[in-house]
Amino acid sequence: MSKALEGVRILDMTHVQSGPTCTQILAWFGADVIKIERPGIGDITRGQLRDIPDVDSLYFTMLNANKRSVTLNPKTEAGKRIFTRLIEECDVMVENFAPGAIDRMGFPWEKIQEINPRIIYASVDGFGPGPYQDCKVYENVAQCTGGAASTTGQVGGVPTVTGAQIGDSGTGIHLVAGILAALYHRTHSGRGQRVTCAMQDSVINLCRVKMRDQQRLTHGPLSEYPQYPHGEFGDAVPRAGNASGGGQPGWIVKCKGWETDPDAYIYVITQARVFSDLAEAIGRPEWNADPEWKTADARLDKIDEMFSEIEKWTVSKDKMEVMNILNPLNVPCGPILSMKEIAEEPSLRETGTIVEVDHPERGKYLTIGNPIKLSDSAADVRRSPLLGEHTVEILKDVLGMSDDDVADAREQGAI
Ligand SMILES: CC(C)(COP(=O)(O)OP(=O)(O)OC[C@H]1O[C@@H](n2cnc3c(N)ncnc32)[C@H](O)[C@@H]1OP(=O)(O)O)[C@@H](O)C(=O)NCCC(=O)NCCS
């Protein structure tokens, strides 16, 4: 089976998480991703949060699958020549250094485009143009400035960041969409273009429903929020605990074992069209005849009471047992799965969402495979490269350099 992006070559100048997420997706789809790393040092994450001494960290290995690694310093003379040749040979260049870093290497967009008018140049920025455009940004800075932290957390509690890496990985995924759109555009325009994606913008995009609520708030209280009807609303969207962000009320309720197991909980959504079956299942069939309970509107001012009744039922059952009872009734629900449970879940291994790969230095490790499945395009997951593992191979095979040229570049500290 061929791969969707076979024949597309990526000049990968990314580091840490946001950029590598983007290029890893392109690599899973079959693009030839050539990761450029600083000689002797490499992507800083190789050495961060190490679990095994002197071995590439899981931070690095889980974000750089299916790529080839080249060590190159484009700030040296020989390095500039090699970098120029790489720009000539690649379809897409991706980077996520602090603003201006690639320009300071001597490669502003105008020059890159002059070298290869077909190249697409994609960047992750922290902020878009404006007062903060020169700032460095990490995950939680984006979550805080993108509206996620102000709208996440318990009612009355502090702003809270989420474990999902919506700033870094979220932006990387957005950038993939921009690159693929630019690649398609190039098929008829014949030219590459600049693609930029700011982390703040990506988080704002992912918080779209909260901007929806900000505007609704000017027309009255938000009836699905736990503050309704007894609490106070200010002039900005408040934190809503575990309330559902949609039109169907939901909450996290305790299950058997919650006293000792931090993940013995389940999320239950009281979707209106299946509410009567849910009421029967939890032993409150009388709700279905009671005008105070039988319609979604009537229940709105009793959401707390409704979930505490549901919890009286769930707390006597294991979370999977609750799921097995509610799923056949079409009641949307989701057990709180720990990372341990996800790592051990056989169905996720079968679909390739969780993959075990072998690494020459660390041995076997788990990584997360491509969550986007294509029916006619294979998606194998290969281990991350060692630092500079493919330098010689790429300089010779892709750029056509001779052994003497390679030796010369090495002598100058360019590779
Ligand atoms: C993530 C971030 C905060 C990290 O900051 P940092 O570790 O200080 O790294 P910077 O990006 O500022 O700088 C990288 C430097 O390494 C240099 N460098 C990178 N690759 C190199 C190479 N192969 N050879 C030589 N130098 C190299 C760059 O030229 C730059 O040097 P300069 O500042 O002297 O011009 C910053 O890169 C950033 O804000 N990126 C944009 C937003 C982003 O993606 N954030 C999320 C990351 S998960």
The ligand as an SDF file (V2000), in Angstrom:
LIG
                    3D

 48 50  0  0  0  0  0  0  0  0999 V2000
   10.1660   27.0540   22.3660 C   0  0  0  0  0  0  0  0  0  0  0  0
   11.0320   28.2520   22.6200 C   0  0  0  0  0  0  0  0  0  0  0  0
   10.4520   29.0830   23.7620 C   0  0  0  0  0  0  0  0  0  0  0  0
   12.4230   27.7410   22.9880 C   0  0  0  0  0  0  0  0  0  0  0  0
   13.3210   28.8250   23.1440 O   0  0  0  0  0  0  0  0  0  0  0  0
   14.9020   28.5730   23.1540 P   0  0  0  0  0  0  0  0  0  0  0  0
   15.2300   27.2310   23.6780 O   0  0  0  0  0  0  0  0  0  0  0  0
   15.4950   29.7210   23.8600 O   0  0  0  0  0  0  0  0  0  0  0  0
   15.2930   28.5040   21.6150 O   0  0  0  0  0  0  0  0  0  0  0  0
   15.1390   29.6400   20.5020 P   0  0  0  0  0  0  0  0  0  0  0  0
   14.1080   29.2110   19.5610 O   0  0  0  0  0  0  0  0  0  0  0  0
   15.0020   30.9900   21.1020 O   0  0  0  0  0  0  0  0  0  0  0  0
   16.5710   29.6870   19.8420 O   0  0  0  0  0  0  0  0  0  0  0  0
   17.0980   28.7040   19.1600 C   0  0  0  0  0  0  0  0  0  0  0  0
   18.5420   29.1250   18.8760 C   0  0  0  0  0  0  0  0  0  0  0  0
   19.1740   27.9370   18.4740 O   0  0  0  0  0  0  0  0  0  0  0  0
   19.7700   28.1800   17.2120 C   0  0  0  0  0  0  0  0  0  0  0  0
   19.7570   26.9600   16.4340 N   0  0  0  0  0  0  0  0  0  0  0  0
   18.7030   26.1600   16.1970 C   0  0  0  0  0  0  0  0  0  0  0  0
   19.0540   25.1310   15.4120 N   0  0  0  0  0  0  0  0  0  0  0  0
   20.3690   25.3000   15.1660 C   0  0  0  0  0  0  0  0  0  0  0  0
   21.3120   24.5650   14.4230 C   0  0  0  0  0  0  0  0  0  0  0  0
   20.9540   23.4470   13.7840 N   0  0  0  0  0  0  0  0  0  0  0  0
   22.5680   25.0020   14.3850 N   0  0  0  0  0  0  0  0  0  0  0  0
   22.9220   26.1330   15.0440 C   0  0  0  0  0  0  0  0  0  0  0  0
   22.0800   26.8810   15.7530 N   0  0  0  0  0  0  0  0  0  0  0  0
   20.8140   26.4510   15.8180 C   0  0  0  0  0  0  0  0  0  0  0  0
   18.9230   29.2430   16.5830 C   0  0  0  0  0  0  0  0  0  0  0  0
   19.6070   29.8630   15.5480 O   0  0  0  0  0  0  0  0  0  0  0  0
   18.6450   30.1380   17.7680 C   0  0  0  0  0  0  0  0  0  0  0  0
   19.7620   30.9530   18.0050 O   0  0  0  0  0  0  0  0  0  0  0  0
   19.6930   32.5780   18.0750 P   0  0  0  0  0  0  0  0  0  0  0  0
   18.6280   32.9140   19.0810 O   0  0  0  0  0  0  0  0  0  0  0  0
   21.0740   32.9490   18.5100 O   0  0  0  0  0  0  0  0  0  0  0  0
   19.3460   33.1100   16.7670 O   0  0  0  0  0  0  0  0  0  0  0  0
   11.1220   29.1310   21.3430 C   0  0  0  0  0  0  0  0  0  0  0  0
   11.7540   28.3860   20.3480 O   0  0  0  0  0  0  0  0  0  0  0  0
    9.7590   29.6170   20.8420 C   0  0  0  0  0  0  0  0  0  0  0  0
    9.1470   30.5210   21.4010 O   0  0  0  0  0  0  0  0  0  0  0  0
    9.3020   29.0390   19.7170 N   0  0  0  0  0  0  0  0  0  0  0  0
    8.0710   29.4460   19.0540 C   0  0  0  0  0  0  0  0  0  0  0  0
    6.8510   28.9550   19.7790 C   0  0  0  0  0  0  0  0  0  0  0  0
    6.8590   27.4820   20.0300 C   0  0  0  0  0  0  0  0  0  0  0  0
    6.9150   26.6690   19.1410 O   0  0  0  0  0  0  0  0  0  0  0  0
    6.7260   27.1370   21.3190 N   0  0  0  0  0  0  0  0  0  0  0  0
    6.4290   25.7850   21.7390 C   0  0  0  0  0  0  0  0  0  0  0  0
    7.5370   24.8840   21.7270 C   0  0  0  0  0  0  0  0  0  0  0  0
    6.9350   23.2990   22.1400 S   0  0  0  0  0  0  0  0  0  0  0  0
  1  2  1  0
  2  3  1  0
  2  4  1  0
  2 36  1  0
  4  5  1  0
  5  6  1  0
  6  7  2  0
  6  8  1  0
  6  9  1  0
  9 10  1  0
 10 11  2  0
 10 12  1  0
 10 13  1  0
 13 14  1  0
 14 15  1  0
 15 16  1  0
 15 30  1  0
 16 17  1  0
 17 18  1  0
 17 28  1  0
 18 19  1  0
 18 27  1  0
 19 20  2  0
 20 21  1  0
 21 22  1  0
 21 27  2  0
 22 23  1  0
 22 24  2  0
 24 25  1  0
 25 26  2  0
 26 27  1  0
 28 29  1  0
 28 30  1  0
 30 31  1  0
 31 32  1  0
 32 33  2  0
 32 34  1  0
 32 35  1  0
 36 37  1  0
 36 38  1  0
 38 39  2  0
 38 40  1  0
 40 41  1  0
 41 42  1  0
 42 43  1  0
 43 44  2  0
 43 45  1  0
 45 46  1  0
 46 47  1  0
 47 48  1  0
M  END
$$$$
